[in-house]
Amino acid sequence: MDKYRGLIMDTFINPIIYKYEHVEINGVMRTGLYFQDVHGRDWYETLRYWKGAVATDESHIVVACEKDVSFMGMIEGRSVYEVDPENIPENVIGNYTFKDGVFTDIRPDAIELAEQKRKELLEEAKIAMAPLQDASDLGIETDEERELLNEWKKYRVSLNRITVSDAAKIVWPEPPATR
């Protein structure tokens, strides 16, 4: 991730609207909004010198990215950072934070996702098995229920034997067909 370190070239922090301007463009009235940062710099003057930029929300999550800054929309309170377009990660919006010049990937990794999926499937198995196990414990299960309970138990064992550390190679077992 060192590729994405120390990337801030300039900043436009906590912008506010300081001027409205009504202009007619092709017979249509438009309102121009002018923003300035905490240092009193105008956004339109500042962006002329920038090559690329990312904007973040209050949690530093990247919410906008433009390799051509002239397309960057401005919103009050949303800080914008000049970044060399070559250093902006792919799929950066919503997947990275940007703080102190460092992009940090915040997407859950494959192992985390596999572990979560296994937990969800185990919970589904537990719910499906409960009435079958109750019938078995009471000695009132049918042959079909006994067979289905054994299928669910095998399924649960298969889930527990999955090695989530090799998430890309997981072949998830199919749950027993409910009857």
trRosetta pair geometry for C-beta under 8 A, 3 or more apart (Angstrom, degrees):
i j d omega theta_ij theta_ji phi_ij phi_ji
1 4 5.7 -51 -180 39 72 106
1 5 7.4 92 127 -44 76 93
1 102 8.0 57 146 -169 112 100
1 103 7.6 -141 -169 83 100 81
1 104 7.4 41 -173 -114 147 56
1 105 7.2 -128 -109 1 124 103
2 5 5.3 -38 -156 1 53 123
3 87 7.1 -172 153 -141 80 82
4 7 6.4 -40 -171 -33 55 136
4 87 6.3 139 -116 177 61 93
4 89 6.2 -16 -88 -46 137 107
4 102 6.3 90 121 -157 89 56
4 103 3.9 -72 171 42 139 105
5 101 6.7 55 -178 123 48 97
5 102 5.3 0 -116 -105 62 90
6 101 4.9 28 -120 142 24 137
6 102 7.4 22 -31 -71 41 75
7 81 8.0 80 104 141 94 124
7 83 5.0 28 146 -135 116 96
7 84 6.6 -117 -159 24 95 88
7 87 5.0 -172 -128 125 128 147
7 101 5.0 161 38 -168 59 81
7 102 7.4 136 13 -81 99 30
7 103 7.2 13 17 -20 147 94
8 11 6.3 -1 -166 -59 123 96
8 81 5.4 -72 -119 -167 92 117
8 82 7.0 88 -163 64 58 70
8 83 7.0 -47 -100 -85 41 77
8 100 7.8 -102 -13 173 132 26
8 101 4.1 -97 -4 -93 96 92
9 50 7.5 147 84 -126 125 81
9 51 8.0 40 43 28 162 98
9 82 4.2 -74 65 103 100 112
9 83 6.7 168 5 -91 99 26
9 84 6.9 104 -37 -43 131 75
10 46 7.2 -165 135 -172 139 107
10 49 7.6 55 5 95 161 112
10 50 6.6 -116 54 -91 124 101
10 81 7.6 166 86 -159 46 52
10 82 4.1 36 48 17 83 133
11 37 7.6 140 122 -157 75 157
11 79 6.8 -10 -172 -176 100 107
11 80 7.3 150 -163 86 53 53
11 81 5.4 -19 -110 -109 75 71
11 82 7.1 -116 -65 10 34 82
12 15 6.0 13 150 -59 99 112
12 35 8.0 70 169 120 125 120
12 37 4.6 -136 -162 -73 64 134
12 41 7.1 -109 -120 83 88 118
12 43 6.3 77 -161 -111 148 81
12 46 5.8 132 -87 116 121 159
12 79 6.7 165 87 -159 59 60
12 80 4.3 -3 58 61 109 98
12 81 7.6 -152 26 -71 71 32
12 82 7.9 88 -13 -34 93 85
13 37 5.3 85 50 -167 55 114
13 38 5.1 -29 87 7 101 116
13 39 7.9 76 44 -9 98 91
13 79 4.8 1 -125 -123 55 111
14 37 6.6 100 64 -156 61 70
14 38 5.2 52 61 -51 109 104
14 77 6.0 -7 -142 -127 65 46
14 79 6.1 -11 -42 -76 49 92
15 35 4.2 27 176 176 125 122
15 36 6.6 159 -145 78 79 23
15 37 5.3 -49 -88 -89 73 62
15 43 6.3 36 -132 -68 144 119
15 74 6.0 -58 98 -173 158 114
15 75 7.8 119 71 84 113 34
15 76 6.1 -123 98 -125 76 45
15 77 7.1 -92 58 -18 61 20
15 78 7.0 -30 38 57 102 60
15 79 7.5 151 -7 -98 83 43
15 80 7.3 11 -20 6 126 105
16 35 6.6 154 75 -148 25 76
16 36 6.5 -25 59 60 75 73
16 76 5.4 44 -119 -136 49 102
16 77 7.7 52 -81 -50 68 61
17 20 7.1 33 168 -61 122 79
17 33 5.2 -60 -125 -167 114 105
17 34 6.8 100 -155 68 66 49
17 35 5.9 -51 -93 -93 48 68
17 76 6.0 -62 -18 -75 85 114
18 34 5.8 -64 62 100 79 95
18 35 6.9 111 8 -138 86 22
18 36 4.7 10 -8 7 138 114
19 33 7.7 146 84 -161 56 41
19 34 4.0 1 60 48 98 126
20 31 5.8 -23 -166 -170 101 104
20 32 7.1 141 -166 76 47 57
20 33 6.2 -18 -107 -103 67 61
20 34 7.5 -145 -69 16 24 85
21 31 7.2 141 72 -162 42 54
21 32 4.1 -18 63 59 97 108
21 34 6.9 56 -7 -24 108 110
22 29 5.9 -5 -173 -170 102 104
22 30 7.2 158 -154 81 54 41
22 31 5.7 -28 -97 -101 67 67
22 32 7.5 -162 -75 16 18 78
23 29 7.4 153 82 -152 30 56
23 30 5.4 -24 67 63 80 92
23 31 8.0 146 21 -102 71 19
23 32 5.8 34 4 -19 115 115
24 27 6.6 5 180 -115 106 14
24 28 6.9 149 -156 70 64 30
24 29 5.6 -37 -96 -92 71 58
24 30 7.4 147 -108 15 20 78
25 28 5.7 -32 69 64 72 86
25 30 5.3 6 12 -2 114 129
33 74 7.3 -152 100 78 115 113
34 42 6.3 -33 -175 -144 105 101
34 43 7.1 -178 -166 32 56 99
34 44 6.9 -64 -130 -1 84 116
35 42 7.3 119 79 -156 51 52
35 43 4.1 36 69 -19 100 131
35 74 4.9 -125 -6 150 155 149
35 76 7.3 -162 -120 -88 113 64
36 40 5.4 -6 173 -153 131 34
36 41 6.1 155 -153 71 80 33
36 42 5.6 -40 -94 -89 84 46
36 43 7.0 -127 -82 -25 33 77
37 40 7.2 -55 67 11 62 17
37 41 5.2 -2 34 51 103 91
37 43 7.5 116 -37 -73 87 75
37 46 7.5 43 -9 -39 123 162
41 45 6.6 -126 -179 75 84 112
41 46 5.1 77 145 -62 122 120
42 45 4.2 73 75 12 104 109
42 46 6.5 -179 87 -12 51 88
43 46 5.7 -62 -144 39 29 110
43 47 6.0 24 164 -21 68 109
43 74 5.4 -1 -155 -88 167 158
44 47 6.2 -47 -135 33 28 108
44 48 7.3 46 158 -37 54 95
45 48 6.3 -47 -169 7 33 116
46 49 6.8 -74 -177 34 42 99
46 50 6.9 33 142 -24 75 114
47 50 5.2 -59 -148 30 50 117
47 53 7.6 -58 -125 -29 94 149
47 69 4.7 -162 -162 134 101 122
47 70 6.6 136 142 -84 126 51
47 72 6.8 -158 -125 47 137 121
50 53 5.7 25 159 -54 143 110
50 69 4.3 56 95 -29 114 167
50 82 4.4 -130 -129 -116 109 113
51 67 7.8 -26 147 -176 75 59
51 69 6.9 115 107 -17 10 113
51 82 7.2 86 37 -168 68 100
51 84 6.3 16 79 -125 132 50
51 85 5.8 -108 135 -15 101 98
52 65 7.9 7 179 -175 99 78
52 66 6.6 -168 -151 99 64 56
52 67 4.8 -24 -112 -134 108 47
52 68 7.6 -19 -99 -46 66 22
52 69 6.5 -170 -119 -53 17 90
52 82 7.0 110 75 -165 52 60
52 83 5.2 -62 99 81 101 70
52 84 6.0 56 38 169 121 14
52 85 3.4 157 -60 -67 143 74
52 88 6.1 -124 155 -29 143 129
53 65 7.4 -173 97 -145 52 45
53 66 5.6 7 55 55 86 89
53 69 4.8 75 -2 -108 118 101
53 72 5.3 -8 70 -80 131 153
53 80 5.3 15 178 179 128 103
53 81 6.3 157 -153 78 75 42
53 82 5.5 -45 -94 -103 85 45
53 83 6.2 127 -114 23 27 81
54 62 5.0 -47 -175 -133 122 110
54 64 6.9 157 -160 87 50 58
54 65 4.9 -8 -108 -103 79 80
54 80 7.3 172 88 -151 34 61
54 81 5.5 -13 60 57 81 95
54 83 5.5 15 -1 9 99 137
54 88 6.6 159 -58 -120 114 114
54 92 6.7 -85 -116 136 129 142
54 98 5.4 113 103 -17 141 167
55 62 7.2 106 72 -155 44 61
55 63 5.6 -59 99 64 92 86
55 64 4.0 15 41 52 113 104
55 65 7.5 -141 21 -62 71 43
55 72 6.9 139 -35 -163 118 113
55 75 7.8 100 173 33 152 98
55 78 5.0 34 179 153 120 111
55 79 6.7 160 -151 88 69 42
55 80 4.6 -31 -94 -97 85 77
55 81 7.6 165 -89 14 35 70
56 59 7.8 -128 169 74 100 49
56 60 4.9 -7 178 -147 143 38
56 61 6.2 142 -153 65 84 32
56 62 5.7 -51 -94 -92 78 43
56 63 6.3 121 -135 7 25 90
56 78 7.2 172 70 -167 37 76
56 79 5.7 -17 53 68 89 93
56 81 7.3 23 -7 -3 107 112
56 97 7.2 62 -135 -157 128 64
56 98 5.3 -140 -68 55 130 99
56 99 7.8 123 -141 -68 172 70
57 60 7.3 -68 66 0 60 13
57 61 5.2 -4 36 54 105 88
57 63 5.1 83 -39 -34 92 134
57 78 6.7 -37 -99 -122 49 89
58 77 7.6 -22 -65 158 96 110
59 97 7.2 -90 131 -116 78 114
60 97 4.3 50 116 -166 101 105
60 98 6.0 -151 179 59 88 49
60 99 4.4 -4 -153 -63 151 105
61 94 6.6 29 169 -121 116 38
61 96 7.5 140 -151 91 59 39
61 97 5.4 -56 -91 -98 47 74
61 106 7.2 -69 -113 29 94 154
62 65 6.2 27 171 -56 121 106
62 92 5.0 -41 102 148 159 95
62 93 5.6 -113 115 -108 98 42
62 94 7.0 -89 78 -19 77 28
62 95 7.5 -30 54 51 112 56
62 96 5.0 19 8 76 126 87
62 97 6.8 -178 -20 -121 78 21
62 98 5.3 73 -70 -12 97 111
62 103 7.6 2 -41 -128 136 96
63 78 6.9 -90 64 -148 132 126
63 93 6.5 56 -154 -148 19 89
63 94 7.3 66 -106 -63 51 67
64 72 6.5 112 138 -144 128 83
64 73 6.8 -124 -138 50 157 87
64 78 7.5 57 16 159 123 140
64 80 7.9 -38 76 -108 115 95
64 93 6.8 35 -92 -111 20 114
65 88 5.9 135 -164 -168 127 142
65 92 5.1 90 -61 73 157 125
65 93 5.6 -128 3 -60 111 94
66 69 5.5 128 98 -100 120 37
66 70 7.9 -147 152 46 142 40
66 71 4.9 -177 -141 74 137 95
66 72 4.4 -134 20 -69 145 84
67 85 3.9 72 -142 -133 91 128
67 88 6.8 -135 -84 32 87 145
68 71 5.2 62 90 5 94 109
69 72 5.0 -27 -160 -4 59 122
69 82 7.5 -19 -86 -115 144 83
72 80 6.6 90 165 -137 145 142
74 78 7.3 -179 -164 64 52 109
74 80 7.4 -64 -113 -34 83 141
75 78 4.4 50 70 8 97 129
81 98 6.2 -148 37 137 147 136
81 101 8.0 -168 -174 -94 144 54
83 87 5.9 -119 171 76 99 107
83 88 5.8 106 114 -70 129 93
83 98 7.8 -84 -62 -147 144 145
84 87 4.6 69 72 8 96 109
84 88 7.8 -158 91 -25 52 79
85 88 5.8 -42 -155 7 43 116
88 92 5.6 -72 177 -33 90 154
88 103 7.8 133 -138 -70 47 151
89 92 4.9 127 70 -81 83 95
89 95 7.9 -112 104 93 125 114
89 96 6.0 122 52 -52 133 153
89 103 5.5 175 -7 143 120 158
89 105 7.4 -119 150 -78 173 94
91 95 5.3 27 132 21 92 153
92 95 6.2 -132 -155 58 20 96
92 96 4.9 -45 -155 26 72 127
92 103 6.9 -68 -133 -143 111 134
95 105 6.5 -15 151 -144 90 72
95 106 6.5 180 178 51 40 78
95 107 5.0 -6 -152 -49 94 107
96 103 4.7 -7 -179 -169 139 95
96 104 6.2 144 -159 68 77 40
96 105 5.7 -42 -99 -95 83 44
96 106 6.3 151 -115 6 25 89
97 103 7.3 156 78 -154 45 46
97 104 4.8 -10 54 55 94 99
97 106 5.7 74 -18 -39 92 127
98 101 7.9 2 -177 -122 83 9
98 102 7.2 173 -148 81 51 39
98 103 5.5 -19 -97 -96 80 65
98 104 7.8 -178 -78 16 33 73
99 102 6.2 -27 70 57 62 86
99 104 7.3 -19 29 4 97 117
108 112 4.3 -117 -177 91 103 133
108 113 5.4 126 115 -55 119 86
108 116 7.7 11 159 -9 157 140
109 112 5.1 97 57 9 70 104
109 113 7.2 -138 101 -3 36 91
110 113 5.7 -57 -146 40 33 111
110 114 6.2 34 155 -21 67 106
110 167 3.8 173 141 86 104 148
110 168 6.3 4 170 -55 160 74
111 114 5.7 -54 -146 36 30 111
111 115 6.3 30 154 -19 64 106
111 164 5.5 100 -153 142 73 96
111 165 6.0 15 -118 -112 121 42
111 167 5.2 -140 -81 -37 48 129
112 115 5.9 -55 -148 35 29 110
112 116 6.4 29 153 -18 63 107
113 116 5.6 -54 -148 37 32 113
113 117 6.3 33 153 -20 66 104
113 167 7.0 87 66 -159 91 147
114 117 5.7 -52 -147 36 32 111
114 118 6.4 34 153 -21 65 104
114 162 7.5 -141 169 138 113 127
114 164 4.2 166 108 -146 122 96
114 167 4.0 -146 -33 -121 142 105
114 170 5.8 150 -135 -19 127 158
115 118 5.7 -51 -149 34 32 112
115 119 6.5 34 152 -20 64 104
115 164 5.0 73 -67 -172 75 166
116 119 5.7 -53 -151 34 32 112
116 120 6.5 31 152 -18 64 105
117 120 5.7 -56 -150 37 33 112
117 121 6.3 29 154 -16 67 107
117 172 7.4 -77 140 -99 130 136
118 121 5.8 -58 -146 40 31 108
118 122 6.2 32 155 -20 66 107
118 159 5.6 147 -152 -179 88 99
118 160 8.0 119 -176 -87 122 39
118 162 6.1 -155 -101 63 129 134
118 164 6.4 -93 -15 -76 141 124
119 122 5.8 -55 -145 37 29 111
119 123 6.4 31 154 -21 63 105
120 123 5.7 -54 -151 34 31 112
120 124 6.6 32 151 -18 64 104
121 124 5.6 -50 -149 35 35 113
121 125 6.4 38 151 -21 65 103
121 159 5.5 -163 105 -122 121 141
121 172 7.3 -164 -77 -160 162 118
121 175 7.3 -156 -159 -67 99 112
122 125 5.5 -51 -149 35 34 114
122 126 6.4 40 151 -24 65 103
122 156 6.5 84 -129 -137 77 87
122 159 5.6 -179 -74 122 86 149
122 160 7.5 80 -98 -64 123 82
123 126 5.5 -48 -148 31 33 115
123 127 6.6 33 153 -18 63 103
124 127 5.8 -55 -152 36 32 111
124 128 6.4 27 153 -15 66 108
124 175 7.0 -67 116 -95 123 153
125 128 5.8 -59 -147 40 31 109
125 129 5.9 25 158 -18 68 113
125 152 5.7 152 -161 -170 91 96
125 155 5.9 -166 -116 103 129 113
125 156 4.8 158 147 -81 154 96
125 159 7.0 -149 -17 5 152 151
125 175 6.9 -152 -86 -125 86 112
126 129 5.9 -61 -142 39 25 108
126 130 6.6 44 157 -45 61 96
126 156 7.9 93 -61 -107 64 131
127 130 6.1 -36 -153 2 28 117
128 132 7.4 12 142 0 65 120
128 152 5.8 -162 104 -119 112 138
128 175 7.5 119 9 -177 168 129
128 176 7.8 168 141 58 148 102
128 178 6.7 -119 -143 -89 121 115
129 132 5.5 -75 -156 50 47 111
129 133 5.4 45 152 -26 85 110
129 149 6.4 93 -142 -135 84 76
129 152 4.6 178 -84 130 99 148
129 153 7.3 101 -120 -63 136 67
129 156 7.4 -11 -45 -43 149 138
130 133 5.9 -58 -142 36 25 108
130 134 6.4 29 157 -22 62 105
131 134 5.4 -47 -146 32 36 117
131 135 6.5 38 155 -19 65 101
132 135 5.9 -53 -153 34 32 110
132 136 6.5 31 149 -17 64 107
132 141 6.9 57 -166 -122 65 125
132 145 5.2 -175 -135 -173 87 92
132 148 5.9 -127 -117 96 146 102
132 149 4.0 -178 147 -81 127 99
132 152 6.8 132 56 22 154 145
133 136 5.5 -55 -148 39 35 113
133 137 6.1 38 153 -22 68 105
133 149 6.4 136 -69 -136 60 126
134 137 5.7 -53 -145 35 29 111
134 138 6.3 16 159 -8 63 111
135 138 6.0 -66 -148 45 28 104
135 140 5.3 -99 -160 80 76 79
135 141 3.9 107 126 -83 107 78
135 142 7.6 -29 159 3 145 64
135 145 5.3 -27 88 148 149 155
136 139 7.5 34 -180 -73 32 30
136 141 4.6 6 -77 -29 60 141
136 145 7.3 -157 -56 128 85 109
136 146 6.6 116 -97 -103 105 74
136 149 5.9 34 -44 -71 138 177
138 141 7.9 127 62 -33 81 74
141 145 4.1 -132 -165 90 96 124
141 146 5.0 120 124 -58 130 81
141 149 7.1 -39 -148 -12 154 138
142 145 4.6 97 48 6 76 101
142 146 7.0 -136 93 -6 40 86
143 146 5.7 -53 -149 34 32 113
143 147 6.4 32 153 -18 65 107
144 147 5.8 -56 -149 37 30 111
144 148 6.2 27 154 -17 65 109
144 179 6.3 -97 172 82 123 152
145 148 5.7 -56 -143 40 31 111
145 149 6.2 36 155 -23 65 104
146 149 5.8 -52 -148 33 28 112
146 150 6.7 27 153 -16 61 105
147 150 5.9 -56 -154 36 31 111
147 151 6.5 33 149 -20 65 104
148 151 5.5 -50 -149 34 36 114
148 152 6.5 36 152 -18 66 102
148 176 6.1 150 -152 138 73 148
148 178 7.6 70 -154 -127 134 51
148 179 6.4 -124 -84 17 139 112
149 152 5.7 -53 -150 36 32 111
149 153 6.4 35 151 -21 65 104
150 153 5.5 -51 -147 34 34 113
150 154 6.5 35 154 -18 65 102
151 154 5.8 -53 -151 36 32 111
151 155 6.4 35 149 -21 64 106
151 176 3.8 96 128 -94 125 141
152 155 5.4 -52 -148 36 34 116
152 156 6.3 36 153 -21 66 104
152 175 7.7 19 -115 -163 73 85
152 176 5.5 -86 -67 16 65 133
153 156 5.7 -52 -148 35 32 111
153 157 6.5 34 152 -18 64 103
154 157 5.7 -52 -149 36 32 112
154 158 6.4 37 150 -22 64 104
155 158 5.6 -54 -152 34 31 114
155 159 6.6 32 151 -20 64 102
155 173 5.7 -173 -141 115 73 133
155 174 7.9 -84 -120 92 114 42
155 175 5.6 68 -158 -127 154 56
155 176 5.8 -119 -36 -23 140 88
156 159 5.7 -50 -150 33 34 113
156 160 6.5 29 153 -15 65 107
157 160 5.8 -59 -149 40 32 109
157 161 6.3 28 154 -20 66 110
158 161 5.9 -61 -147 36 29 109
158 162 7.3 49 151 -43 60 90
158 173 4.2 46 123 -27 144 157
159 162 6.0 -36 -164 -2 37 115
159 173 6.5 -107 -60 36 70 117
162 170 5.8 44 -162 -134 119 110
162 172 7.6 5 -98 -107 148 60
163 166 5.2 32 107 25 109 100
163 170 7.8 -156 67 -89 60 90
164 167 5.8 20 -174 -80 61 85
164 170 7.2 10 -113 -74 51 135
166 169 4.8 -22 144 39 106 112
166 170 7.1 148 99 -50 74 75
167 170 5.7 -31 -156 -12 41 117
